[in-house]
């Protein structure tokens, strides 16, 4: 039988800024959060970077709700990356909806 009130890891944040951002997103949705490994951030450079990541824990009973929120966060985060124009090949910043060079629409790039 599952233990609904056990703390489980749902995400590993690369740094404290990302960890607290996610904590805020979960908190406004009434999901309590615990961190594991937060103190290791100060050891960056002494230990491998991936060992300084901060594990974000939630109660197992809240896992599905938290994963849905994280999926929305990751989708939004991915959509803020730079993109390359398929028409002219130029690199465009995440904030551009049109290619700065040829004015091709970003959304028309996938067609």
N, C-alpha and C positions, 0 to 999 in steps of 0.2 A: 504494500500500500504506500502511495506517495505521501511524503510528509509536506503538507501544504505550507507549513510555517518554517521551513528550512530556507536559509539564504542561499541563493544560487547566482553564479556569474552569468550575466547576460551580455556584457560588452567589455572590451579592453580599450580604454582611452589612451591616446599617445602622450597626453600631457594633462596637467591639472586644469588648464583652461577648458579643454574639451570635456573633462570629467565633470566639472562644475556646470557647464552648459547642459550636459545631458541630465545631471541631477536636477537642475531647474525645470527642464522639460517634463521629467517624471514627477517631480514634486507638485507642479501645478495640476497634474492629473491624479493627485492623491496616492502616489506610489512612493513609499519610503525607500531610501537608498543608503547603502553602506559602501565604503571604499575599502579596497585591500591593496596595499603596496604604495600608498600615497607618499609615505616617508622615503621611499627609494628614489624619488625624483632628484633629490640632492646628490645622489651618487652617480648621476649621469657623467660619463667620461671615465669612471672607475670600473663600472660594470657595463655589459652590453645594453644598448638602448632598449631592446625589447623586454629586458628585465625591469625597466623603470616604468613600464606601462601601468596604468591604474585600473584595476579590475572593479567593475561596477556590479554590485550585488543587489538583488531584490528578493522579496519573499516569493517562494515558488507559486503561491496562490495568485500572484500578480504578474507572473511570467508572460502570459499571452498578451496582456494589455501593454506591458512594457516593450515587448518585441514589436508590437504594432507601431508604437511611438518611435522606436529606434529605426524601423524601416522607413518611416516618413522622414526622419532626420537624415538618414543616409541617402535617400533619394534626392532630397533637397541639396545636400552637400555635394553630391555628384553633379548636379545640374549647374553648379557654380564654378566648374572647371573651364579652363581655356578650351577653345575649339579651333579646328583648322577648316578653312573654307574649301569645299570640294571643287568649287569652280576655279579659283585662282591659287589655292594652296597657302594663302596667308594665315598666320596665327592671329586669333582674335581673343581679347579678354573676355572673361565670364560675363561681364556686364553688357557686352555688345549683342544686340539682336540682329544687326546687319553687319556683314563683313565691312571693315573699315576701308578696304581697298577697292572692291568691285560692287559693293552694296547689295550683294546676294543675301537674301533672308536666311537666318540661321535655321528656321523650321523647314525651309525648302531643301535643306542640305541632305535630308534623308530620303527624299523622293527620287 
